[in-house]
Amino acid sequence: MTDETREISNEENRATPEQPAVVEEQSPTVESVIEAILFATDEPLPESRLAGIVETTARQIRESIESLNARYEANGNAFRIEQIAGGYQMLTQLIYNPWLKKMLRVRSDNKLSPAAMETLAIIAYKQPIIRADIEAIRGVAVGEVIRSLMYKGLVKIAGRAEILGRPMLYGTTKKFLEVFGLNSIKDLPKAEDLKNPDRG
Protein backbone atom coordinates (compact mmCIF):
# COMPACT_ATOMS: atom_id res chain seq x y z
CA MET A 1 0.00 0.00 0.00
CA THR A 2 1.47 3.35 -1.02
CA ASP A 3 1.65 6.36 1.28
CA GLU A 4 -1.06 8.06 -0.80
CA THR A 5 -3.42 5.08 -0.47
CA ARG A 6 -2.75 4.84 3.28
CA GLU A 7 -3.57 8.55 3.71
CA ILE A 8 -6.88 8.19 1.81
CA SER A 9 -7.80 5.18 3.95
CA ASN A 10 -7.08 7.14 7.16
CA GLU A 11 -9.24 10.03 5.92
CA GLU A 12 -12.15 7.66 5.27
CA ASN A 13 -11.85 6.22 8.79
CA ARG A 14 -11.87 9.68 10.33
CA ALA A 15 -14.92 10.69 8.31
CA THR A 16 -17.00 7.77 9.50
CA PRO A 17 -19.31 9.10 12.28
CA GLU A 18 -19.56 7.20 15.52
CA GLN A 19 -22.66 5.08 15.85
CA PRO A 20 -25.00 6.54 18.50
CA ALA A 21 -25.57 4.38 21.55
CA VAL A 22 -28.89 2.58 21.48
CA VAL A 23 -30.98 3.67 24.46
CA GLU A 24 -33.34 0.95 25.59
CA GLU A 25 -36.74 2.10 26.76
CA GLN A 26 -37.43 1.12 30.34
CA SER A 27 -40.57 -0.91 30.89
CA PRO A 28 -43.12 0.67 33.24
CA THR A 29 -43.14 -0.71 36.77
CA VAL A 30 -46.14 -1.15 39.03
CA GLU A 31 -45.02 1.93 40.97
CA SER A 32 -44.60 4.10 37.88
CA VAL A 33 -48.01 3.05 36.54
CA ILE A 34 -49.69 3.88 39.87
CA GLU A 35 -47.88 7.20 39.94
CA ALA A 36 -49.02 8.05 36.39
CA ILE A 37 -52.64 7.15 37.15
CA LEU A 38 -52.81 9.16 40.37
CA PHE A 39 -51.05 12.09 38.71
CA ALA A 40 -53.69 12.16 35.96
CA THR A 41 -56.85 11.66 38.04
CA ASP A 42 -58.74 14.50 39.70
CA GLU A 43 -60.57 12.29 42.19
CA PRO A 44 -59.59 9.68 44.78
CA LEU A 45 -59.33 6.17 43.36
CA PRO A 46 -60.28 3.22 45.58
CA GLU A 47 -57.66 0.54 46.17
CA SER A 48 -59.75 -2.06 44.35
CA ARG A 49 -60.08 0.11 41.25
CA LEU A 50 -56.36 0.84 41.19
CA ALA A 51 -55.62 -2.86 41.47
CA GLY A 52 -57.98 -3.56 38.58
CA ILE A 53 -56.42 -0.91 36.33
CA VAL A 54 -52.83 -1.90 37.13
CA GLU A 55 -53.75 -5.61 37.09
CA THR A 56 -52.13 -6.40 40.40
CA THR A 57 -53.15 -7.15 43.99
CA ALA A 58 -54.43 -4.73 46.61
CA ARG A 59 -51.40 -5.60 48.74
CA GLN A 60 -49.06 -4.64 45.90
CA ILE A 61 -50.93 -1.33 45.54
CA ARG A 62 -50.43 -0.53 49.24
CA GLU A 63 -46.75 -1.52 49.20
CA SER A 64 -46.11 0.50 46.04
CA ILE A 65 -47.77 3.60 47.48
CA GLU A 66 -45.70 3.29 50.65
CA SER A 67 -42.57 3.00 48.52
CA LEU A 68 -43.55 6.02 46.40
CA ASN A 69 -44.25 8.15 49.48
CA ALA A 70 -40.88 7.14 50.98
CA ARG A 71 -39.18 8.24 47.76
CA TYR A 72 -41.12 11.53 47.69
CA GLU A 73 -40.10 12.24 51.29
CA ALA A 74 -36.45 11.40 50.61
CA ASN A 75 -36.44 13.69 47.59
CA GLY A 76 -38.17 16.51 49.46
CA ASN A 77 -41.11 16.55 47.02
CA ALA A 78 -43.97 18.97 47.59
CA PHE A 79 -46.57 16.21 47.23
CA ARG A 80 -47.44 12.74 48.46
CA ILE A 81 -50.16 10.13 48.00
CA GLU A 82 -52.87 10.39 50.64
CA GLN A 83 -55.81 8.16 51.51
CA ILE A 84 -58.91 10.29 51.24
CA ALA A 85 -62.65 9.68 50.72
CA GLY A 86 -62.08 5.93 50.54
CA GLY A 87 -59.42 6.13 47.87
CA TYR A 88 -55.93 7.36 47.01
CA GLN A 89 -55.07 10.76 45.57
CA MET A 90 -51.88 12.71 44.98
CA LEU A 91 -51.97 15.89 47.07
CA THR A 92 -49.59 18.74 47.86
CA GLN A 93 -48.09 18.92 51.34
CA LEU A 94 -49.98 21.11 53.82
CA ILE A 95 -46.92 23.29 54.34
CA TYR A 96 -47.45 24.76 50.86
CA ASN A 97 -51.04 25.85 51.51
CA PRO A 98 -50.21 29.57 52.06
CA TRP A 99 -48.77 29.82 48.53
CA LEU A 100 -51.52 27.73 46.97
CA LYS A 101 -54.19 29.92 48.56
CA LYS A 102 -52.64 32.94 46.85
CA MET A 103 -52.93 31.17 43.52
CA LEU A 104 -56.41 29.74 43.83
CA ARG A 105 -59.50 31.87 43.57
CA VAL A 106 -62.27 30.43 45.65
CA ARG A 107 -65.50 30.41 43.68
CA SER A 108 -68.30 32.22 45.44
CA ASP A 109 -70.69 29.29 44.98
CA ASN A 110 -68.35 27.10 47.02
CA LYS A 111 -68.38 29.43 50.00
CA LEU A 112 -70.63 28.35 52.83
CA SER A 113 -72.53 30.74 55.06
CA PRO A 114 -72.52 30.22 58.83
CA ALA A 115 -76.08 28.84 58.57
CA ALA A 116 -75.00 26.38 55.87
CA MET A 117 -71.96 25.28 57.89
CA GLU A 118 -74.10 24.72 60.98
CA THR A 119 -76.67 22.74 59.02
CA LEU A 120 -73.96 20.71 57.29
CA ALA A 121 -72.33 19.91 60.64
CA ILE A 122 -75.65 18.67 62.05
CA ILE A 123 -76.20 16.44 59.02
CA ALA A 124 -72.62 15.13 59.15
CA TYR A 125 -72.80 14.16 62.83
CA LYS A 126 -76.44 13.01 62.98
CA GLN A 127 -76.88 11.36 59.56
CA PRO A 128 -79.13 9.98 58.37
CA ILE A 129 -81.43 12.69 59.67
CA ILE A 130 -84.79 14.17 58.63
CA ARG A 131 -85.32 17.88 58.04
CA ALA A 132 -87.64 18.26 61.05
CA ASP A 133 -84.89 17.07 63.39
CA ILE A 134 -82.39 19.50 61.85
CA GLU A 135 -84.88 22.34 62.30
CA ALA A 136 -85.52 21.26 65.90
CA ILE A 137 -81.79 21.53 66.63
CA ARG A 138 -81.26 24.83 64.78
CA GLY A 139 -84.60 26.39 65.71
CA VAL A 140 -85.19 27.73 62.19
CA ALA A 141 -86.38 26.45 58.82
CA VAL A 142 -83.60 24.81 56.83
CA GLY A 143 -85.30 23.87 53.55
CA GLU A 144 -83.44 26.43 51.43
CA VAL A 145 -80.13 25.71 53.14
CA ILE A 146 -80.44 21.97 52.50
CA ARG A 147 -81.27 22.63 48.84
CA SER A 148 -78.17 24.81 48.56
CA LEU A 149 -75.99 22.12 50.14
CA MET A 150 -77.41 19.53 47.76
CA TYR A 151 -76.74 21.85 44.80
CA LYS A 152 -73.11 22.10 45.90
CA GLY A 153 -72.92 18.31 46.08
CA LEU A 154 -72.22 18.18 49.82
CA VAL A 155 -75.53 16.66 50.94
CA LYS A 156 -77.67 13.92 49.41
CA ILE A 157 -80.96 12.14 50.04
CA ALA A 158 -80.01 9.01 51.98
CA GLY A 159 -83.44 7.35 51.97
CA ARG A 160 -86.75 7.76 53.77
CA ALA A 161 -87.52 7.47 57.46
CA GLU A 162 -89.86 4.68 58.58
CA ILE A 163 -92.22 7.09 60.34
CA LEU A 164 -95.52 8.76 59.47
CA GLY A 165 -95.27 10.46 56.11
CA ARG A 166 -91.91 8.79 55.39
CA PRO A 167 -89.90 12.04 55.28
CA MET A 168 -86.61 12.11 53.42
CA LEU A 169 -83.38 11.35 55.25
CA TYR A 170 -80.28 13.44 54.53
CA GLY A 171 -76.61 12.51 54.66
CA THR A 172 -73.26 13.75 53.40
CA THR A 173 -71.64 12.84 50.08
CA LYS A 174 -68.26 11.66 48.87
CA LYS A 175 -67.57 15.25 47.78
CA PHE A 176 -68.08 16.32 51.41
CA LEU A 177 -65.23 13.99 52.43
CA GLU A 178 -63.01 15.35 49.64
CA VAL A 179 -63.71 19.01 50.46
CA PHE A 180 -62.97 18.55 54.16
CA GLY A 181 -60.03 16.17 53.68
CA LEU A 182 -61.60 13.16 55.37
CA ASN A 183 -61.17 9.50 54.48
CA SER A 184 -64.49 8.55 56.08
CA ILE A 185 -67.16 9.98 58.38
CA LYS A 186 -65.35 8.26 61.26
CA ASP A 187 -62.55 10.82 60.80
CA LEU A 188 -64.79 13.71 61.87
CA PRO A 189 -63.55 15.44 65.04
CA LYS A 190 -65.33 14.20 68.14
CA ALA A 191 -68.11 16.51 69.32
CA GLU A 192 -66.52 16.89 72.76
CA ASP A 193 -63.26 18.00 71.16
CA LEU A 194 -65.09 20.74 69.27
CA LYS A 195 -66.75 21.95 72.47
CA ASN A 196 -63.43 21.91 74.38
CA PRO A 197 -60.69 22.70 71.81
CA ASP A 198 -58.21 23.76 74.49
CA ARG A 199 -58.64 20.66 76.61
CA GLY A 200 -55.74 18.27 76.82
C-alpha positions in Angstrom: 0.0 0.0 0.0 1.5 3.4 -1.0 1.6 6.4 1.3 -1.1 8.1 -0.8 -3.4 5.1 -0.5 -2.8 4.8 3.3 -3.6 8.6 3.7 -6.9 8.2 1.8 -7.8 5.2 3.9 -7.1 7.1 7.2 -9.2 10.0 5.9 -12.2 7.7 5.3 -11.8 6.2 8.8 -11.9 9.7 10.3 -14.9 10.7 8.3 -17.0 7.8 9.5 -19.3 9.1 12.3 -19.6 7.2 15.5 -22.7 5.1 15.8 -25.0 6.5 18.5 -25.6 4.4 21.6 -28.9 2.6 21.5 -31.0 3.7 24.5 -33.3 0.9 25.6 -36.7 2.1 26.8 -37.4 1.1 30.3 -40.6 -0.9 30.9 -43.1 0.7 33.2 -43.1 -0.7 36.8 -46.1 -1.1 39.0 -45.0 1.9 41.0 -44.6 4.1 37.9 -48.0 3.1 36.5 -49.7 3.9 39.9 -47.9 7.2 39.9 -49.0 8.0 36.4 -52.6 7.1 37.2 -52.8 9.2 40.4 -51.1 12.1 38.7 -53.7 12.2 36.0 -56.9 11.7 38.0 -58.7 14.5 39.7 -60.6 12.3 42.2 -59.6 9.7 44.8 -59.3 6.2 43.4 -60.3 3.2 45.6 -57.7 0.5 46.2 -59.7 -2.1 44.3 -60.1 0.1 41.3 -56.4 0.8 41.2 -55.6 -2.9 41.5 -58.0 -3.6 38.6 -56.4 -0.9 36.3 -52.8 -1.9 37.1 -53.8 -5.6 37.1 -52.1 -6.4 40.4 -53.2 -7.1 44.0 -54.4 -4.7 46.6 -51.4 -5.6 48.7 -49.1 -4.6 45.9 -50.9 -1.3 45.5 -50.4 -0.5 49.2 -46.8 -1.5 49.2 -46.1 0.5 46.0 -47.8 3.6 47.5 -45.7 3.3 50.6 -42.6 3.0 48.5 -43.6 6.0 46.4 -44.2 8.1 49.5 -40.9 7.1 51.0 -39.2 8.2 47.8 -41.1 11.5 47.7 -40.1 12.2 51.3 -36.4 11.4 50.6 -36.4 13.7 47.6 -38.2 16.5 49.5 -41.1 16.6 47.0 -44.0 19.0 47.6 -46.6 16.2 47.2 -47.4 12.7 48.5 -50.2 10.1 48.0 -52.9 10.4 50.6 -55.8 8.2 51.5 -58.9 10.3 51.2 -62.6 9.7 50.7 -62.1 5.9 50.5 -59.4 6.1 47.9 -55.9 7.4 47.0 -55.1 10.8 45.6 -51.9 12.7 45.0 -52.0 15.9 47.1 -49.6 18.7 47.9 -48.1 18.9 51.3 -50.0 21.1 53.8 -46.9 23.3 54.3 -47.5 24.8 50.9 -51.0 25.9 51.5 -50.2 29.6 52.1 -48.8 29.8 48.5 -51.5 27.7 47.0 -54.2 29.9 48.6 -52.6 32.9 46.9 -52.9 31.2 43.5 -56.4 29.7 43.8 -59.5 31.9 43.6 -62.3 30.4 45.6 -65.5 30.4 43.7 -68.3 32.2 45.4 -70.7 29.3 45.0 -68.3 27.1 47.0 -68.4 29.4 50.0 -70.6 28.3 52.8 -72.5 30.7 55.1 -72.5 30.2 58.8 -76.1 28.8 58.6 -75.0 26.4 55.9 -72.0 25.3 57.9 -74.1 24.7 61.0 -76.7 22.7 59.0 -74.0 20.7 57.3 -72.3 19.9 60.6 -75.7 18.7 62.1 -76.2 16.4 59.0 -72.6 15.1 59.2 -72.8 14.2 62.8 -76.4 13.0 63.0 -76.9 11.4 59.6 -79.1 10.0 58.4 -81.4 12.7 59.7 -84.8 14.2 58.6 -85.3 17.9 58.0 -87.6 18.3 61.0 -84.9 17.1 63.4 -82.4 19.5 61.9 -84.9 22.3 62.3 -85.5 21.3 65.9 -81.8 21.5 66.6 -81.3 24.8 64.8 -84.6 26.4 65.7 -85.2 27.7 62.2 -86.4 26.4 58.8 -83.6 24.8 56.8 -85.3 23.9 53.6 -83.4 26.4 51.4 -80.1 25.7 53.1 -80.4 22.0 52.5 -81.3 22.6 48.8 -78.2 24.8 48.6 -76.0 22.1 50.1 -77.4 19.5 47.8 -76.7 21.8 44.8 -73.1 22.1 45.9 -72.9 18.3 46.1 -72.2 18.2 49.8 -75.5 16.7 50.9 -77.7 13.9 49.4 -81.0 12.1 50.0 -80.0 9.0 52.0 -83.4 7.3 52.0 -86.8 7.8 53.8 -87.5 7.5 57.5 -89.9 4.7 58.6 -92.2 7.1 60.3 -95.5 8.8 59.5 -95.3 10.5 56.1 -91.9 8.8 55.4 -89.9 12.0 55.3 -86.6 12.1 53.4 -83.4 11.4 55.3 -80.3 13.4 54.5 -76.6 12.5 54.7 -73.3 13.8 53.4 -71.6 12.8 50.1 -68.3 11.7 48.9 -67.6 15.3 47.8 -68.1 16.3 51.4 -65.2 14.0 52.4 -63.0 15.3 49.6 -63.7 19.0 50.5 -63.0 18.6 54.2 -60.0 16.2 53.7 -61.6 13.2 55.4 -61.2 9.5 54.5 -64.5 8.5 56.1 -67.2 10.0 58.4 -65.4 8.3 61.3 -62.6 10.8 60.8 -64.8 13.7 61.9 -63.5 15.4 65.0 -65.3 14.2 68.1 -68.1 16.5 69.3 -66.5 16.9 72.8 -63.3 18.0 71.2 -65.1 20.7 69.3 -66.7 21.9 72.5 -63.4 21.9 74.4 -60.7 22.7 71.8 -58.2 23.8 74.5 -58.6 20.7 76.6 -55.7 18.3 76.8 
